[in-house]
Amino acid sequence: MEVLRIIVLTAAAVLLAVVAWKAIVGWRHARQRIVDFWHDPRGTFEQHIAELPFDYPPAVIVSADLALSIAAMTGVIQRHGYLGTTLPILALLLVTFAFPILTVFGVPPRPVPLCIVGLIAQGMFLLQPVPLDASPFVLVVVAGEVAAIASKRISLPFAALAILQLLLFHIVGPGIDSLPAYLVGIVLGTLVGLMMQYQRLYLYQERENQEIRAARAADEERRRIAREVHDVIAHSLSVTLLHLTAARHSLQTDRDVEEAIDALSDAERLGRQAMADIRHTVGLLDQRPSSLTPEPGMDDIAALVEDFVRAGLDVDYSMSGDITTVSATTGLALFRISQESLANIAKHAPDAAATLRIEVSDTRVSAVVTNTLAGPAPTRRGRGMGISGMRQRATLIGGSLTAGPADGRWEVHAGFPIADPATGLTCPVSGPEDHLRSVRDAFTALTRKLQEGM
């Protein structure tokens, strides 16, 4: 027992000397911290907590320090007969004030010094045994704190050393009451600390996953906006060019000024409408609320076709079925696909005869856009966003789109399922990107609600 006394007291003296040296070295920095704490206790405390190398909530850190102080204070009260030796007071100072003082002086707490403080303070308590000693709870709390902030290479050896220390004092000294309970407490404290650390690691992983999902959703939304801008510009420019061509033809051949003015007026109207649509779409990139004008849908396809017809494109249009069963998202997709398809015809085959057929059944809505080919079908696809953008738009909401030559004509076929109102919305079965699709659909739906002022 005398050997243990010499070892513990020597270690305590060395530790106190180190703490005093740290305090002297960092006094200038600590003085400013003390002044700040005097003027703003709460703000300074929160700043100190934020500077710690681990990001547990302040309530968790304060609760752990409070539990450690309660265990040490209880051990001191039980040793009221030993207070003249000052050992219980020194142990209390080591446990309760060592790390707060070091933190004030700009020295963040580390796991290994925390282990050393716990072992030395517990050794000082055990040098003065009392019945039903509560001081071993210091090791229980320290074991949990170390396991919560350090790797298992540090926490598990410390737990073993803490158990070994209690066993050694129990064998050499007069014995420790309820020793098995304290040994189990150290093991349980270590496990609780490990659970907290695993929870923190899972929190980091979830934060990273959320950042990845948010980045992917933002990328998809930017691509969606790019498709919208492309469709608006392609449509407006194609129809505007047709009107300008008609105006030029009227002035060059017939000298019909009124017909030319009508064509130019239509071109001006479509240009202004295109600018409004572009501002509406690009406004989604801004944090400010964009225009409350709703997105186009099934009801606007007839006016779209009329614009192309007035510009000189030969379009045969028909729609059958109950369009009220088509959702706003599907209606927007059908409008944009029809718009892009007719714009492509106006751009590549302005003299061709085009047809647009939209059929709505109980379970599906489909759109077919065809046009005659003056020559052989093109074998080289362009690098634009036309067909690929339409296909992406259809795929994102569970539909499909095909485009290519068929029977001497160019055909674009798009189809979308219609949810059964009795069973609610259905989720189409797809590949391994289902979880990303749900995020994209939710983000798109939220953006559309914001556009409509909901």
C-alpha positions in Angstrom: 0.0 0.0 0.0 2.9 2.4 0.8 4.3 1.8 -2.7 1.0 2.7 -4.3 0.8 5.8 -2.1 4.3 6.9 -3.4 3.4 6.2 -7.0 0.0 8.0 -6.8 1.4 11.1 -5.0 4.3 11.4 -7.4 2.1 11.2 -10.4 -0.3 13.8 -8.9 2.6 16.2 -8.2 3.9 15.8 -11.8 0.4 16.4 -13.1 -0.2 19.5 -11.0 3.1 20.8 -12.1 2.2 20.4 -15.8 -1.2 22.1 -15.2 0.6 25.0 -13.5 3.1 25.3 -16.3 0.3 25.3 -18.9 -1.4 28.0 -16.9 1.7 30.2 -16.7 2.5 29.8 -20.4 -1.1 30.6 -21.5 -1.8 33.3 -18.9 -1.9 36.2 -21.4 -4.3 34.4 -23.6 -6.4 33.2 -20.6 -6.6 36.7 -19.2 -8.5 37.9 -22.2 -10.8 34.8 -22.0 -11.5 35.6 -18.4 -12.4 39.2 -19.3 -14.7 38.0 -22.1 -16.3 35.5 -19.8 -16.9 38.3 -17.2 -18.7 40.5 -19.8 -20.6 37.7 -21.7 -20.7 34.4 -19.8 -23.1 32.6 -22.1 -21.5 33.8 -25.3 -18.0 33.0 -24.2 -19.0 29.6 -23.0 -20.7 28.8 -26.3 -17.5 30.0 -28.1 -15.3 27.7 -25.9 -17.7 24.8 -26.6 -17.4 25.5 -30.4 -13.6 25.4 -30.2 -13.6 21.9 -28.8 -12.3 19.2 -31.2 -15.6 17.2 -31.0 -19.0 18.5 -31.9 -21.3 17.1 -29.2 -24.1 19.5 -28.2 -23.2 21.7 -25.2 -25.9 20.0 -23.1 -24.1 16.6 -23.5 -20.7 18.1 -22.6 -22.1 19.9 -19.5 -24.0 16.8 -18.4 -20.8 14.7 -18.6 -18.8 17.3 -16.6 -21.6 17.6 -14.1 -21.7 13.9 -13.6 -17.9 13.8 -13.1 -18.1 16.6 -10.5 -21.0 14.9 -8.6 -19.0 11.7 -8.4 -15.9 13.5 -7.2 -17.8 15.7 -4.7 -19.5 12.7 -3.2 -16.2 11.0 -2.7 -14.9 14.1 -1.0 -17.9 14.3 1.3 -17.5 10.7 2.3 -13.9 11.5 3.3 -14.7 14.4 5.6 -12.4 12.8 8.1 -9.4 13.0 5.7 -9.8 16.6 4.7 -6.9 17.6 6.9 -4.6 15.7 4.5 -5.9 17.7 1.5 -5.8 14.6 -0.7 -9.5 14.5 -1.3 -9.5 18.3 -2.1 -6.6 17.8 -4.6 -8.4 14.9 -6.2 -11.5 17.0 -6.6 -9.5 19.9 -8.1 -7.9 17.5 -10.6 -11.2 16.0 -11.7 -13.4 19.1 -11.7 -11.1 22.0 -12.6 -8.1 20.6 -14.5 -9.8 20.5 -17.9 -12.0 23.6 -17.6 -8.9 25.6 -16.5 -6.9 24.2 -19.4 -9.7 25.1 -21.8 -9.8 28.6 -20.5 -6.1 28.9 -21.1 -6.5 27.7 -24.7 -5.5 24.1 -24.2 -8.2 21.8 -25.6 -8.9 18.6 -23.6 -7.3 15.4 -25.1 -8.3 11.8 -24.4 -4.9 10.6 -23.1 -4.6 13.4 -20.5 -8.2 12.8 -19.5 -7.3 9.1 -18.8 -4.3 10.1 -16.7 -6.3 12.6 -14.7 -9.0 10.0 -14.0 -6.5 7.3 -12.9 -4.5 9.7 -10.7 -7.6 11.3 -9.0 -9.1 7.8 -8.4 -5.8 6.6 -6.9 -5.8 9.6 -4.5 -9.4 8.8 -3.4 -8.5 5.1 -2.9 -5.5 5.9 -0.7 -8.1 6.9 1.9 -10.7 4.1 1.8 -14.3 4.6 3.2 -17.3 2.3 3.4 -19.6 2.2 0.3 -17.2 4.4 -1.6 -18.8 6.4 -4.4 -15.5 7.7 -5.9 -15.1 4.8 -8.4 -17.9 6.4 -10.3 -15.3 8.9 -11.4 -13.7 6.1 -13.5 -17.1 5.1 -14.8 -17.8 8.6 -16.1 -14.3 9.1 -17.4 -14.5 5.8 -19.2 -17.7 6.9 -21.0 -16.2 10.3 -21.9 -13.0 8.8 -23.3 -14.9 6.2 -25.3 -17.1 9.0 -26.7 -14.3 11.2 -28.0 -11.4 8.7 -28.6 -10.7 5.7 -30.7 -11.0 2.2 -29.3 -7.2 2.0 -29.2 -7.4 4.5 -26.3 -10.8 3.8 -24.7 -10.5 0.0 -24.4 -6.9 0.1 -22.8 -8.1 2.8 -20.4 -11.1 0.6 -19.4 -8.7 -2.2 -18.7 -6.4 0.0 -16.7 -9.3 1.3 -14.7 -10.5 -2.2 -13.8 -6.9 -3.2 -13.0 -6.5 -0.2 -10.7 -9.6 -1.1 -8.7 -8.6 -4.7 -8.5 -5.1 -3.7 -7.3 -6.3 -1.4 -4.6 -8.9 -4.0 -3.6 -6.2 -6.7 -3.2 -3.5 -4.5 -1.6 -5.7 -2.3 0.5 -8.6 -3.0 2.9 -10.9 -3.8 0.1 -13.6 -2.0 -2.0 -17.2 -2.5 -1.2 -19.4 -3.6 -4.2 -16.3 -4.0 -6.4 -18.2 -6.1 -9.0 -20.7 -3.3 -9.5 -18.0 -0.8 -10.1 -16.2 -3.1 -12.6 -19.5 -3.6 -14.5 -20.1 0.1 -14.3 -16.7 0.8 -16.1 -17.6 -1.6 -18.8 -21.1 -0.1 -19.2 -19.7 3.4 -19.3 -17.3 2.5 -22.0 -20.1 0.9 -24.1 -22.3 4.0 -23.6 -19.4 6.2 -24.9 -18.9 3.9 -27.9 -22.6 4.1 -28.7 -22.4 7.9 -28.6 -19.4 7.9 -30.9 -21.1 5.5 -33.4 -24.2 7.8 -33.3 -21.9 10.7 -34.2 -20.3 8.8 -37.0 -23.7 7.9 -38.4 -24.7 11.6 -38.1 -21.7 12.5 -40.2 -22.6 9.9 -42.8 -26.2 11.1 -42.9 -25.1 14.7 -43.4 -22.8 13.6 -46.2 -25.7 11.6 -47.8 -28.0 14.6 -47.5 -25.4 16.8 -49.2 -25.0 14.3 -52.0 -28.8 14.0 -52.5 -29.2 17.8 -52.4 -26.4 18.3 -55.0 -27.9 15.7 -57.3 -31.4 17.2 -56.9 -29.9 20.7 -57.6 -28.1 19.3 -60.7 -31.3 17.7 -62.0 -33.3 20.9 -61.4 -30.7 22.9 -63.3 -31.0 20.3 -66.2 -34.7 20.7 -66.0 -34.5 24.4 -66.3 -32.0 24.1 -69.1 -34.6 21.9 -71.0 -37.3 24.4 -70.3 -35.2 27.3 -71.7 -34.2 25.2 -74.7 -37.8 24.3 -75.5 -39.0 27.9 -75.2 -36.2 29.3 -77.3 -36.4 26.6 -79.9 -40.2 27.1 -80.3 -40.2 30.9 -80.3 -37.3 31.2 -82.8 -38.8 28.5 -85.1 -42.2 30.1 -85.2 -40.7 33.7 -85.4 -38.5 32.7 -88.3 -41.6 31.2 -90.1 -43.4 34.5 -89.6 -40.5 36.5 -90.8 -40.1 34.3 -93.9 -43.8 34.8 -94.6 -43.5 38.6 -94.2 -40.4 38.7 -96.5 -42.2 36.6 -99.1 -45.3 38.8 -99.0 -43.2 41.9 -99.6 -41.0 40.5 -102.3 -43.7 38.7 -104.4 -47.2 40.1 -103.7 -46.2 43.5 -102.2 -48.9 42.8 -99.7 -48.0 45.1 -96.8 -51.0 44.1 -94.6 -50.1 40.4 -94.7 -46.5 41.3 -93.9 -47.6 43.4 -91.0 -49.8 40.6 -89.7 -46.9 38.2 -89.9 -44.5 40.7 -88.2 -47.1 41.3 -85.5 -47.4 37.6 -84.8 -43.6 37.4 -84.7 -43.5 40.3 -82.2 -46.2 38.7 -80.0 -44.4 35.3 -80.0 -41.1 37.1 -79.2 -42.6 38.9 -76.2 -44.2 35.7 -75.0 -40.9 33.9 -75.3 -39.1 36.5 -73.3 -41.8 36.2 -70.6 -41.4 32.4 -70.5 -37.6 32.7 -70.3 -37.9 35.2 -67.4 -40.3 32.9 -65.7 -38.1 29.8 -66.1 -34.8 31.5 -65.3 -36.5 33.1 -62.3 -36.3 29.6 -60.7 -32.6 30.1 -60.2 -33.2 33.2 -58.2 -34.1 33.2 -54.5 -36.8 35.8 -55.0 -40.3 34.6 -55.9 -40.8 34.2 -59.6 -43.8 34.9 -61.7 -47.1 33.3 -60.4 -48.1 32.3 -64.0 -48.8 28.6 -64.1 -46.9 26.3 -66.4 -48.6 25.3 -69.7 -50.5 22.1 -69.9 -53.0 20.1 -72.0 -55.3 23.0 -72.5 -52.5 25.1 -74.1 -51.6 22.6 -76.8 -54.3 23.9 -79.2 -53.0 27.4 -79.0 -49.5 26.1 -79.5 -50.6 24.4 -82.7 -52.4 27.5 -83.9 -49.2 29.5 -83.5 -47.4 27.1 -85.9 -50.3 27.0 -88.3 -50.5 30.8 -88.5 -46.7 30.8 -89.1 -47.3 28.7 -92.2 -46.7 25.1 -90.9 -49.2 22.5 -92.1 -50.3 20.8 -88.9 -53.2 18.4 -88.5 -54.1 18.3 -84.8 -56.6 16.1 -82.9 -57.1 15.2 -79.2 -59.4 12.5 -77.9 -60.3 11.4 -74.4 -60.8 13.0 -71.0 -57.9 15.4 -70.4 -59.0 16.1 -66.8 -57.5 12.8 -65.8 -54.0 13.9 -66.9 -51.9 15.4 -64.1 -50.3 18.8 -64.4 -46.8 17.3 -64.6 -47.8 15.0 -67.4 -49.6 17.8 -69.2 -46.5 20.0 -69.0 -44.4 17.2 -70.4 -46.8 16.6 -73.3 -46.9 20.4 -74.1 -43.1 20.6 -74.1 -42.7 17.5 -76.2 -45.3 18.7 -78.7 -43.6 22.1 -78.7 -40.2 20.7 -79.3 -41.4 18.3 -82.0 -43.2 21.0 -84.0 -40.2 23.3 -83.6 -37.9 20.6 -85.0 -40.3 20.2 -88.0 -40.4 24.0 -88.6 -36.6 24.1 -88.4 -35.7 21.0 -90.5 -38.7 20.5 -92.7 -40.8 23.7 -92.9 -42.6 22.5 -96.0 -43.6 19.1 -94.6 -47.1 18.0 -93.6 -47.2 17.4 -89.9 -49.7 15.6 -87.6 -50.2 15.7 -83.9 -52.4 13.1 -82.3 -53.1 13.0 -78.5 -55.1 10.1 -77.1 -56.2 9.8 -73.5 -57.4 6.4 -72.2 -58.3 5.2 -68.7 -54.7 4.1 -68.0 -52.4 5.9 -70.4 -52.0 9.1 -72.4 -49.9 9.2 -75.6 -48.8 11.8 -78.1 -47.7 11.0 -81.7 -46.1 13.7 -83.8 -45.2 12.8 -87.4 -44.1 14.7 -90.5 -43.4 13.7 -94.1 -39.8 13.4 -95.3 -38.8 15.1 -98.5 -35.8 12.9 -98.9 -34.1 10.0 -97.1 -34.2 10.0 -93.3 -31.2 11.6 -91.7 -28.5 9.1 -90.6 -26.5 11.5 -88.4 -28.2 12.8 -85.3 -27.5 16.4 -84.1 -25.8 17.2 -80.8 -28.6 19.4 -79.5 -30.9 18.9 -76.6 -34.0 18.2 -78.6 -34.6 14.4 -78.6 -32.5 13.7 -75.6 -34.2 16.4 -73.6 -37.6 15.1 -74.5 -36.6 11.6 -73.6 -35.2 12.7 -70.2 -38.4 14.7 -69.6 -40.6 11.6 -70.3 -38.4 9.2 -68.2 -38.3 11.4 -65.1 -42.1 11.1 -64.6 -42.3 7.4 -65.6 -43.1 7.7 -69.3 -41.2 6.7 -72.4 -40.3 8.4 -75.7 -39.1 7.1 -79.1 -38.2 9.1 -82.1 -37.1 8.0 -85.6 -38.1 7.3 -89.2 -41.1 5.0 -89.8 -42.8 4.3 -93.2 -41.3 7.2 -94.9 -42.2 9.6 -92.1 -40.4 10.9 -89.0 -42.3 10.0 -85.9 -42.1 11.0 -82.3 -44.1 8.8 -79.9 -44.5 9.6 -76.2 -46.5 7.7 -73.6 -47.3 8.3 -70.0 -49.2 6.2 -67.4 -52.3 7.6 -65.7 -52.7 6.9 -62.0 -55.9 5.2 -61.0 -57.8 7.7 -58.7 -59.2 4.8 -56.7 -55.7 3.6 -55.7 -53.8 6.9 -55.7 -50.6 7.6 -57.4 -48.5 4.6 -58.5 -44.8 4.3 -58.4 -43.4 2.9 -61.6 -41.0 0.0 -61.2 -37.6 1.0 -62.5 -33.9 0.3 -62.0 -31.5 1.1 -59.2 -32.1 4.9 -59.4 -35.5 4.8 -57.8 -34.3 6.6 -54.7 -32.8 9.4 -56.8 -36.0 9.7 -58.9 -38.1 10.2 -55.8 -35.8 13.0 -54.7 -36.0 14.6 -58.1 -39.7 14.3 -58.4 -40.2 15.8 -54.9 -37.8 18.7 -55.8 -39.6 19.3 -59.1 -43.0 19.2 -57.4 -41.9 21.7 -54.8 -40.6 24.1 -57.4 -43.8 23.9 -59.4 -45.9 24.7 -56.4 -43.7 27.7 -55.7 -44.3 28.8 -59.3 -48.0 28.5 -58.9 -48.0 30.5 -55.7 -49.0 27.5 -53.4 
